[in-house]
């Protein structure tokens, strides 16, 4: 029995050592941070909007690596867009965030927007149960006024692959042309194509969306919005295709919320990245994640 207990303790120590190595947040040069979980790695740039620059399975990258502004990585904005129009608010999208690691969580805090009175926070960590990268966004109302706002995550992927989610219909958005979705057994499918104009759709999903580039499957899980919870003229799921064969934005939004002065709202998205396997573009793998 004594030998068994010693062996058990040795295995426990070895196991926790492996987990520490497999799940790690590391500060790098130039205010960048890496998060690793087994074969998955994430790269964040705190100095440039707290953007997620890279999301890889081994050496397979899923986020677009474009050279031009608003063409790469994953960012966060407030919704509806009609409140700020264009370009994105710099305090959310490009200005530096402070960063610190607390209890295996990367905590990023943006500057207050003097124009809109919001401050954005981001917390990122690895879920030890399933290896998901868990991202919690916070919108702080520091305006001194009652405001309505929704959270909005925008992830850019290369134009080449299949994007899908659960929905029976999509509709054109922001006065742009729609995208050629097809529908089968309650799933909306977009085989990425090329066109010379901006195109965008809104959709009422069920709390997930997925992108398969032929090498890896990128899955997002988030809150499923009920009817009337989306911001005006916005939607739970949005897909935007940039002109030409450049990039596609994989977007989702949280509920439109009233914030009193000094209040804040949290919204969490779970990211998964796994090998692209099977003839169904990863639909069965998504179903397993949803169980």
C-alpha positions as CSV (number, residue, x, y, z in Angstrom):
1,X,0.0,0.0,0.0
2,X,2.9,2.4,0.9
3,X,4.5,1.8,-2.5
4,X,1.2,2.4,-4.2
5,X,0.8,5.7,-2.5
6,X,4.3,6.8,-3.4
7,X,3.7,5.8,-7.0
8,X,0.4,7.7,-7.0
9,X,2.1,10.8,-5.7
10,X,4.8,10.6,-8.3
11,X,2.2,10.3,-11.0
12,X,0.3,13.3,-9.6
13,X,3.4,15.4,-9.5
14,X,4.4,14.4,-13.0
15,X,0.9,15.1,-14.3
16,X,0.7,18.6,-12.8
17,X,4.2,19.3,-14.2
18,X,2.9,18.3,-17.6
19,X,-0.1,20.5,-17.3
20,X,2.1,23.4,-16.3
21,X,4.2,23.0,-19.4
22,X,1.2,22.3,-21.6
23,X,-0.8,25.4,-20.4
24,X,1.4,28.5,-20.1
25,X,1.1,32.3,-20.4
26,X,4.4,33.9,-21.2
27,X,5.5,37.6,-21.6
28,X,7.5,38.2,-24.7
29,X,9.3,41.2,-26.2
30,X,7.6,44.3,-27.4
31,X,4.5,43.9,-25.1
32,X,3.5,40.6,-26.7
33,X,2.2,37.6,-24.8
34,X,1.8,34.0,-25.8
35,X,-0.7,31.5,-24.5
36,X,-0.1,27.8,-25.2
37,X,-2.2,24.7,-24.5
38,X,-0.8,21.4,-25.7
39,X,-0.6,21.8,-29.5
40,X,-2.5,25.2,-29.6
41,X,-0.8,28.6,-29.3
42,X,-2.1,32.2,-29.3
43,X,-0.1,35.4,-29.7
44,X,-1.5,38.7,-28.3
45,X,-0.1,42.2,-28.9
46,X,-1.0,44.4,-25.8
47,X,0.7,47.5,-27.3
48,X,-1.5,47.4,-30.4
49,X,-5.1,47.2,-29.3
50,X,-4.7,44.0,-27.4
51,X,-5.2,42.2,-30.7
52,X,-4.8,38.4,-31.1
53,X,-2.3,38.2,-33.9
54,X,-2.0,34.5,-34.3
55,X,-3.9,31.3,-33.4
56,X,-2.1,28.1,-34.4
57,X,-2.5,24.3,-34.1
58,X,1.2,23.2,-34.2
59,X,2.5,25.2,-37.1
60,X,-0.9,25.7,-38.9
61,X,-2.2,29.3,-38.7
62,X,-5.9,30.1,-38.9
63,X,-6.0,33.9,-38.6
64,X,-5.2,36.1,-41.5
65,X,-1.7,37.7,-41.5
66,X,-2.4,40.6,-43.8
67,X,-0.2,43.7,-43.8
68,X,-2.8,46.4,-44.1
69,X,-4.8,47.9,-41.2
70,X,-8.1,46.1,-40.4
71,X,-7.1,43.0,-42.4
72,X,-5.4,40.7,-39.8
73,X,-5.9,39.0,-36.4
74,X,-8.8,39.3,-34.1
75,X,-10.1,42.4,-32.4
76,X,-13.0,43.8,-30.3
77,X,-15.4,46.6,-30.9
78,X,-18.6,47.9,-29.4
79,X,-21.9,47.6,-31.2
80,X,-23.9,49.0,-32.9
81,X,-21.5,50.3,-35.4
82,X,-23.9,53.2,-36.1
83,X,-22.7,54.8,-32.9
84,X,-19.2,55.3,-34.2
85,X,-19.4,54.6,-37.9
86,X,-15.8,54.2,-39.2
87,X,-12.9,53.9,-38.6
88,X,-12.9,51.7,-35.4
89,X,-12.5,53.5,-32.1
90,X,-8.7,53.6,-31.5
91,X,-8.9,53.0,-27.7
92,X,-10.6,49.6,-28.4
93,X,-8.8,48.6,-31.6
94,X,-5.3,50.1,-31.9
95,X,-4.1,52.0,-28.8
96,X,-2.1,50.2,-26.1
97,X,-3.6,48.0,-23.4
98,X,-1.9,47.5,-20.0
99,X,-1.2,43.8,-19.4
100,X,-0.5,41.6,-16.4
101,X,-0.7,37.9,-15.6
102,X,-2.8,37.0,-12.6
103,X,-3.4,33.4,-11.5
104,X,-2.7,32.1,-15.0
105,X,-5.0,34.7,-16.6
106,X,-3.8,37.4,-19.0
107,X,-5.6,40.6,-18.0
108,X,-5.6,43.4,-20.6
109,X,-7.1,46.9,-19.9
110,X,-7.6,49.5,-22.6
111,X,-7.7,53.3,-22.4
112,X,-11.0,55.1,-21.8
113,X,-12.5,56.5,-24.9
114,X,-13.1,60.2,-24.1
115,X,-15.5,60.4,-27.1
116,X,-17.7,57.5,-26.0
117,X,-16.9,57.0,-22.3
118,X,-16.2,53.3,-22.6
119,X,-13.2,51.3,-21.5
120,X,-12.6,47.8,-22.7
121,X,-11.0,44.9,-20.8
122,X,-10.0,41.5,-21.9
123,X,-9.1,38.4,-19.9
124,X,-7.7,35.3,-21.6
125,X,-6.9,31.9,-20.1
126,X,-6.9,28.2,-20.9
127,X,-9.7,26.0,-19.7
128,X,-8.1,22.9,-18.1
129,X,-11.1,20.7,-18.9
130,X,-11.1,20.9,-22.7
131,X,-8.2,23.1,-23.7
132,X,-10.3,26.0,-24.9
133,X,-8.9,29.5,-25.0
134,X,-11.5,31.4,-22.9
135,X,-11.8,35.1,-23.7
136,X,-13.9,37.3,-21.5
137,X,-14.5,40.9,-22.8
138,X,-15.7,43.6,-20.4
139,X,-17.2,47.0,-21.4
140,X,-17.0,49.6,-18.6
141,X,-19.3,52.6,-18.8
142,X,-17.2,55.5,-17.5
143,X,-19.3,58.1,-19.3
144,X,-21.4,59.4,-16.4
145,X,-24.5,58.7,-18.6
146,X,-26.8,55.7,-19.1
147,X,-25.8,53.9,-22.2
148,X,-26.8,50.9,-24.4
149,X,-24.1,48.8,-25.9
150,X,-23.3,45.3,-27.1
151,X,-20.0,43.4,-27.3
152,X,-18.6,42.4,-30.7
153,X,-15.6,40.1,-31.6
154,X,-14.1,40.3,-35.1
155,X,-11.7,37.6,-36.3
156,X,-10.2,37.7,-39.7
157,X,-9.3,34.5,-41.6
158,X,-7.9,34.0,-45.0
159,X,-10.4,33.7,-47.9
160,X,-10.1,30.0,-48.6
161,X,-12.2,27.4,-46.9
162,X,-15.7,26.6,-45.6
163,X,-17.6,28.6,-42.9
164,X,-20.7,27.2,-41.2
165,X,-23.1,27.6,-38.3
166,X,-26.7,26.7,-37.4
167,X,-29.3,28.8,-39.1
168,X,-32.1,28.5,-41.6
169,X,-31.5,31.9,-43.3
170,X,-29.1,34.8,-43.6
171,X,-29.8,38.3,-44.9
172,X,-27.6,41.1,-46.4
173,X,-26.2,43.6,-43.9
174,X,-24.9,47.2,-43.9
175,X,-26.3,47.9,-47.4
176,X,-23.9,45.4,-48.9
177,X,-24.5,42.5,-51.1
178,X,-25.1,39.1,-49.4
179,X,-22.9,36.0,-49.5
180,X,-23.8,32.8,-51.4
181,X,-24.8,30.6,-48.4
182,X,-26.5,27.2,-48.9
183,X,-28.6,25.5,-46.3
184,X,-28.8,21.8,-45.4
185,X,-30.4,20.1,-42.4
186,X,-30.5,23.4,-40.5
187,X,-26.8,24.3,-41.2
188,X,-25.8,27.4,-43.2
189,X,-22.7,26.8,-45.3
190,X,-20.5,29.4,-47.1
191,X,-17.9,28.0,-49.5
192,X,-15.6,31.0,-49.7
193,X,-15.5,32.7,-53.0
194,X,-14.2,35.8,-54.7
195,X,-16.0,39.0,-55.7
196,X,-14.9,42.6,-56.4
197,X,-17.2,44.2,-53.8
198,X,-17.7,44.3,-50.1
199,X,-20.3,41.7,-48.9
200,X,-21.8,41.0,-45.5
201,X,-24.6,39.1,-43.9
202,X,-26.5,39.0,-40.6
203,X,-27.8,35.8,-39.1
204,X,-29.6,34.5,-36.0
205,X,-27.4,31.6,-34.9
206,X,-27.4,29.2,-32.0
207,X,-24.3,30.2,-30.1
208,X,-21.5,28.8,-32.3
209,X,-19.8,29.1,-35.6
210,X,-16.9,27.3,-37.3
211,X,-14.4,27.7,-40.1
212,X,-12.5,24.9,-41.8
213,X,-9.5,25.9,-44.0
214,X,-8.7,22.4,-45.0
215,X,-5.9,22.0,-42.4
216,X,-7.5,23.1,-39.1
217,X,-11.0,23.6,-37.7
218,X,-11.6,26.9,-35.8
219,X,-14.7,26.8,-33.6
220,X,-16.2,29.6,-31.5
221,X,-18.8,29.1,-28.8
222,X,-20.7,32.1,-27.3
223,X,-24.0,33.2,-25.9
224,X,-27.0,32.3,-28.0
225,X,-29.1,35.5,-28.3
226,X,-32.8,35.4,-28.0
227,X,-35.1,37.4,-30.2
228,X,-34.7,41.1,-29.6
229,X,-31.4,40.8,-27.8
230,X,-29.1,42.0,-30.7
231,X,-28.2,45.7,-31.1
232,X,-30.2,47.7,-33.7
233,X,-29.4,46.7,-37.3
234,X,-26.9,44.1,-35.9
235,X,-27.0,40.3,-35.3
236,X,-25.7,37.4,-33.3
237,X,-23.6,36.3,-36.2
238,X,-22.1,38.5,-39.0
239,X,-19.8,37.4,-41.9
240,X,-18.0,40.0,-43.9
241,X,-16.0,39.2,-47.1
242,X,-13.4,41.8,-48.2
243,X,-13.2,42.3,-52.0
244,X,-11.0,39.9,-53.9
245,X,-9.5,36.8,-52.4
246,X,-8.1,38.5,-49.4
247,X,-9.8,37.8,-46.0
248,X,-13.2,37.1,-44.4
249,X,-14.3,38.4,-41.0
250,X,-15.9,35.8,-38.7
251,X,-17.9,37.9,-36.3
252,X,-20.3,37.4,-33.3
253,X,-22.0,39.8,-30.9
254,X,-23.5,39.6,-27.4
255,X,-26.7,41.1,-26.0
256,X,-27.5,44.8,-26.3
257,X,-27.3,45.9,-22.7
258,X,-28.2,49.0,-20.7
259,X,-25.4,50.2,-18.5
260,X,-25.8,52.8,-15.8
261,X,-22.8,55.1,-15.0
262,X,-20.1,52.9,-13.4
263,X,-21.6,49.6,-14.5
264,X,-20.0,47.1,-16.8
265,X,-20.9,44.0,-18.8
266,X,-18.9,40.8,-19.3
267,X,-19.2,38.5,-22.4
268,X,-17.3,35.3,-22.9
269,X,-16.2,33.5,-26.1
270,X,-14.5,30.1,-26.2
271,X,-12.0,29.3,-29.0
272,X,-11.1,25.8,-30.1
273,X,-8.6,24.8,-32.8
274,X,-8.2,21.2,-33.9
275,X,-7.1,19.3,-37.0
276,X,-9.6,19.3,-39.9
277,X,-10.7,15.7,-40.3
278,X,-13.6,14.0,-41.9
279,X,-15.8,14.5,-45.0
280,X,-18.3,16.7,-43.2
281,X,-16.0,19.8,-42.9
282,X,-15.9,19.3,-39.2
283,X,-19.6,19.3,-38.4
284,X,-19.4,16.1,-36.2
285,X,-16.4,17.6,-34.3
286,X,-18.4,20.7,-33.6
287,X,-21.3,18.6,-32.3
288,X,-19.0,16.9,-29.9
289,X,-17.8,20.2,-28.6
290,X,-21.4,21.3,-28.1
291,X,-22.3,18.2,-26.1
